[in-house]
Amino acid sequence: MAIHTSVVLVGPQGSLNIGSVARSMLNFGLEELRLVNPAVSHLNDEARRMAVKAVHILEQAQIYPDLQSALADCNLAMGATRRFGKYRRDFLHPWQAAGQIIDLADHSRAALVFGREDHGLSTDEIDLCQRLITIPVHDKLPSLNLAQAATVCLYELHKARSADTRNRTHEKTMAPGAALEAMCRHMRQTLLDIDFLDHQNPDHITRAFRQIFGRAGLNDREVQIMQGLWSRIDWLRQNTVRHN
């Protein structure tokens, strides 16, 4: 299977966790680690000790200043979170997320995104993920250690890949994150300009649109169609103002 999957750690705070994630990645056949603004070194003795035979994953890890740049080339980003709320819904369990990843077109790129050990992913970071993953756990202790959460998701992905014996041509080619983000920024500005959005809280509606687009899994052509729609609205607004 030619689907590339990256593990993205956002603001990791513990070298031991980073090393443990690298080890789990190699256990389950993944080798591309992306770190977003890490708070600690991923190459120190603690990280290397926990990585065991996966030290090369640490050494080859790519560092990014923010999550948007880390996901720019990803066709599908899935963010892991245990928090629920207004903008955190339509969760997938790890085995469901794995199924969606293996349904991507060949040569697509997916990302499993994990947040900080103490407070996870921010709402703005969640916005950059097309789908959300939650791991069902016991109510007495609902939070998992970062490396444990990553291991559960990686295991389910490996299991799904190993069991996938379908002889079929992948057809689901989703647009990369950079194109989707550009379209969403354009949408936000256009909808502000026509007063469709509340200027005091524009993200309330734009996040709803993001969730719709995330569930739909827009491809390049569909993103271009949406861009064309916003551009047409921009043109109509500008010409209406000019004629008035």
Secondary structure, 3 states (H helix, E strand, C coil): CCCEEEEEEECCCCHHHHHHHHHHHHHCCCCEEEEECCCCCCCCHHHHHHHHHHHHHHHCCEEECCHHHHCCCCCEEEEECCCCECCECCEECHHHHHHHHHCECCCCEEEEEECECCCECCHHHHHCCCEEECCCCCCCCCCCCHHHHHHHHHHHHHHHHHHCCCCCCCCECCCCHHHHHHHHHHHHHHHHHCCCCCCCCCHHHHHHHHHHHHHHCCCHHHHHHHHHHHHHHHHHHHHHHHHC
